[in-house]
Amino acid sequence: MEQKVTSPIVKGLIITLILAVLDLIGGFAHLKLETWFKWIPTLVLCAAIIWACISYGSQLNGNTTFGNTFAHGFKTSAVVACILIFYTLLSIYIIFPETRDLAIEQARKQMEEKGNIPEANIDQAIEMTRKFFLPFAIGGTLIGTLLVGAIAALIGAAFTKKNPNAEMENQFK
């Protein structure tokens, strides 16, 4: 009897949709640059990948290994990362075009508040940030999503109930 498992693509689409809705709420409510709000998508992503791993294990009735479960969770995070790159471009250029200027303004303010950075260095850092904002945004999305996804997949694989006897039975068939 073949067991039906929800694919990482479907799970990744659902997770990305949730993250996009959170971003839209944060953007329209002007919460996107608030320190506390920046952690919410990370926590949601982590919880969702852990859920994806546990769901995978339960769909297989525990007939899985740590490695297979981790791979499923990481594939799901890779799907999320790929779609989020597209959403990031859409968000920066169409939905919230003011994001870049707001982020650069906030970075300048934070550097000025430190007080020990010369104005020329602040201007140089801001100019570099302005010039490389898009690669930083895409790289941050990709690396951040995959890093959080890998950690969450490890946690999810650890918490997934596995049936060790089933693996031994399969080896002798």
MONOR-V482177 format. One record per backbone hydrogen bond with DSSP energy under -0.5 kcal/mol. NH is the residue of the N-H (numbers start at 1). CO is the residue of the C=O. E is the energy in kcal/mol with one decimal. If there is no record, write none. Layout:
# MONOR-V482177
{{NH/CO/E} {NH/CO/E}}
This chain:
# MONOR-V482177
{{5/3/-0.6} {11/7/-2.2} {12/8/-2.7} {13/9/-2.4} {14/10/-2.2} {15/11/-2.6} {16/12/-2.6} {17/13/-2.3} {18/14/-2.0} {19/15/-2.4} {20/16/-2.8} {21/17/-2.3} {22/18/-2.3} {23/19/-2.3} {24/20/-2.5} {25/21/-2.6} {26/22/-2.7} {27/23/-2.6} {28/24/-2.7} {29/25/-2.0} {30/27/-0.8} {31/26/-3.3} {32/26/-1.4} {34/31/-2.0} {38/34/-1.6} {39/35/-0.6} {39/36/-0.7} {40/36/-0.5} {40/37/-0.8} {41/37/-0.7} {42/38/-0.6} {43/39/-2.5} {44/40/-2.6} {45/41/-2.8} {46/42/-2.4} {47/43/-2.6} {48/44/-2.6} {49/45/-2.4} {50/46/-2.2} {51/47/-2.5} {52/48/-2.4} {53/49/-2.1} {54/50/-2.5} {55/51/-3.0} {56/52/-2.0} {57/53/-2.3} {58/54/-2.3} {59/55/-2.4} {60/56/-1.3} {61/58/-1.4} {62/57/-3.2} {63/60/-2.0} {64/62/-2.1} {69/65/-2.3} {70/66/-2.7} {71/67/-2.6} {72/68/-2.1} {73/69/-2.2} {74/70/-2.9} {75/71/-2.6} {76/72/-2.1} {77/73/-2.0} {78/74/-2.3} {79/75/-2.2} {80/76/-2.2} {81/77/-2.8} {82/78/-2.3} {83/79/-2.3} {84/80/-2.8} {85/81/-1.7} {86/82/-1.3} {87/83/-2.4} {88/84/-2.9} {89/85/-2.0} {90/86/-2.3} {91/87/-3.0} {92/88/-2.8} {93/89/-2.4} {94/90/-2.2} {95/90/-2.0} {96/91/-3.2} {99/96/-2.0} {102/98/-2.4} {103/99/-2.8} {104/100/-2.3} {105/101/-2.4} {106/102/-2.3} {107/103/-2.2} {108/104/-2.3} {109/105/-2.3} {110/106/-2.3} {111/107/-2.2} {112/108/-2.6} {113/109/-2.1} {114/110/-1.1} {115/111/-0.8} {115/112/-0.5} {118/116/-0.5} {121/118/-0.6} {122/118/-2.0} {123/119/-2.7} {124/120/-2.1} {125/121/-2.6} {126/122/-2.7} {127/123/-2.3} {128/124/-2.2} {129/125/-2.3} {130/126/-2.7} {131/127/-2.2} {132/128/-2.4} {133/130/-0.7} {136/132/-2.3} {137/133/-2.7} {138/134/-2.8} {139/135/-2.8} {140/136/-2.8} {141/137/-2.1} {142/138/-2.7} {143/139/-3.0} {144/140/-2.1} {145/141/-2.2} {146/142/-2.3} {147/143/-2.7} {148/144/-2.5} {149/145/-2.5} {150/146/-2.4} {151/147/-2.2} {152/148/-2.7} {153/149/-2.6} {154/150/-2.1} {155/151/-2.2} {156/152/-3.3} {157/153/-2.7} {158/154/-1.9} {159/155/-2.1} {160/156/-1.4} {163/62/-3.6} {164/162/-0.8} {166/163/-0.8} {167/163/-0.9} {168/164/-1.3} {169/165/-2.3} {170/166/-2.1} {171/167/-1.3} {172/168/-1.0} {172/169/-0.5} {173/170/-0.8}}
